[in-house]
């Protein structure tokens, strides 16, 4: 199993998106699934051009359903591929071009070498040029996650992830329609004793991160609430199991 499926969820991609996908292809990525999350008719030409590439498949939503739903639909697509026995797993990549192709290669190589872990491309939020809201939100979420789950993850919000096939099977039915789905992946991994390995990647932001659909304050608060609620739900279930025995 020496193949990977690159999954790129996107909503209204910018003018650099086609060039980015072509760069992935030029560096040897032969299977790319793009999830068009209801971008609208004005973006049809972009997806039609990408679909002409034999390495690219397009999965389209009629309306915007959210990043989490797009990822889950992509995971389900992967598990139903007739030739998925040839694949070690998937790599999720954001569509804004901030994940450098060299870093996608690093995640791929790590997953092919050891397909038993969940791999995260980890950014450095202390370096110059990182938007303050993004830095604060990520650090706050990482701190609370560590306190509640005992696992230090420097970049809980990274969209660059290597997910081996056995782990895809565990993640496909998780809850979450928006950005919280990616946090539910981490919670599920910790509670299932799946080893998580962070791989340092370049920290790149364009135009103060204006292309992202992530809302640093609103979405960070929502994710923190989810992390806390999931912890107490797990605690209550564990306590109930203990008392019943």
N, C-alpha and C positions, 0 to 999 in steps of 0.2 A: 504494500500500500504506500505508494510514493507520490500520490496526488493529493491536492487540497482544493477545496472550493472556496474562492474568495467571494464574500457576501458584502455588498455595498448598498445599504438603505439610503435613499436620497429623496429629498423634497425640494423641488425647484432648484436643480443644480446650477452652479454658476458657469461662466464661459470657459473655465479651466478644466471642467470635469472630463470632457472627452479626451483631452490631452493626458490627463492623469490615468485614465483607464488604458489608453494606448501605451503609456509607459509601463504599467503593470504587465501588459501583454509582451512588450519588448524585453522584459526581464524574466520571461519564462512562465508566467502564470497563464495556464491554458484553459482554466475553467473559472469564469467570473459570472456571478449571478447578481444582477442589479435589481433592487426593489424600488420601483417607482411608486412612492407613497402618495398618489393622488396629486401629482404636480400640475395637472391641467393641460388643456389642448395646446397652449402656447409653447409647451416643452416637448410636444410629440416629435418634432424634427430631431431633437437631441437623442431621444431614445431610439428612433428609427435608424439614425446613423450608427449608434453603438451596436444595434442588433445586427447590422451587416457583418460585424466581426464574428467569425466562426467560434471564437473563444467566449463570446458573450451571450448570455440569456437574460431576458427581461421578465420580471414578475411584476405585474401592474395592479395597483389598487384603484378602484373607480373613484374613491374619495380618500382624503387624508385619514388614515387609521392610527397613526402613531408609530414611532420607531420600534417600540416593543412588539407591536403586532407585526410589523414588517420583518423583524428578526425571527419571530416565531414561525411565520409563514415560510421564511427561507430555510429554517431548520427542518420544518416538515417536508419541504421540497427536497432537501438533501437526503432525508431518510427514505424517501420514496423513489429516488433515482435508481433505475435498474442496474446501473453500473457502480453503485456506491461502495461495493466491495473493493474497488480499486483505490478508494480514498481513505486517507488517515483521519480526515476531519475537515473542519472549516476554519477560515480566518475572517473575522468581521473587521471591516474597515470603514471609517467615516468618509463621506463624500466631499468634504471641503478641502481635500488635498493636504491637510496638516500631518497625515501619516505618511512619512517619507517611504518611498518604495524600498529603500535599503532596510528600513525597520520592519516592513512587512516580510521581507526575506528572512530577517533574524527570527521572527516568530515562526515562520514556516519551518526553518531548519531545526529549531528547537523542538517543535512538535513532531517532526518526522523522526528525530533522534530518540524521543521518549514520549510516546503518545498516551501517557498515563496521567498527565497533569493538565490543569487549566493554565494557559499562558496569558499574561497581561503585559501590554506595552506600557511601561511606566514613565511618565513625564516628571521633570524636575520643576516644581512650582516655586522654587526659591530663586531661580535665575531671572535676570533682567528681561523685561519685555512681556512677562506674563500678566494679563489683565488682573487687577486686584480682586475683582469680584470672583473670577474663576479660581484664583489661588485660595481665597478665603473659604469659598464653598467646598472645594475639594478637601482642604485641610480639616474643616469642621466635620465633614462626613467621615473622613478617615479616622479621626480621633474617636468619634462616637462608636464607629464600627469596632475599633480596637477595644474600647472599654466594654462593650456588650458581648462581643464574640471572641475576644482574646486573640485576634488575628490582626497583625499589622499589615496593612495594604496602603502603600503610599499614594496610589492613583486609583481610587475606586470608580472613577467616572470615565476611564479610558474606553474608547470604542474600538481599539485595536486589540483583538483577543484571538488566541488560538484555542479552538475547542475540539479535542479529539472525538471521534465518532461515539464511543461509549458514553461520553459526557453529554454530547448532543442529545442522546436519547433521554437523559435525565432532565435536560433543560427545556425540551420542546413544549412541555405541558405546564410550565410555570406561569403564574399570574403576572399581569403587567402589560399595559398597552402602550405606554410612553417610555420615558427614560428610566422609570423605576424597574422595568424588566431586567435591565443590566445589573441593578443592585440585587434583585432577587436571584440572579445567577450566582453572585458571590455568597449570599446567605446560604443558598442550597449547597454550594460547594463546601463551605465550612461545616455545615451540619451533616453532610455526607462523608466527611473526612477525605475530600478530594484535595490533593496537594495543589497549591497555587504558587506559581513561579512568576515573579515580576522580572521583566527584561527591560533594561534602560533603553529608552528611545529618545530621539530628538524632540525638543519642546518647541513647537512652531505655532505661532499665531499670526493670522493675516488680518490687517485692518481692525485691530483690537477685538478679534474674534467675532466680527460682525456677521459672518456667514453661518454661524451655528444657530440651530433652532433651540438649543439649550438655554433656558432662562436662569442665570446663576442664582438669583435670590429665590424666586418662586419655586423652581424645580429642586433646589437644594433643601429648602424647608420641607417640601413634599417627600423627598427621599429620606431625610432624617426622620420624619414621622413614620415612614414605612419601616425603617430599620428598627426603631424603638418598638413599634407595634408587633413586628415579626418576632422580636426577641421575647416579648412577654407572652405572645401566643405559644411559642416553643416552650417557654418556662412553664406555662399553665398545663400544657400537654404532658410534659415530663413529670410534673408534680402529680397530675391526675393518674398517670401510669404507676407512679411510685405508691400512691395511696391505695390504688386498687389491688396492688400486690401485697 
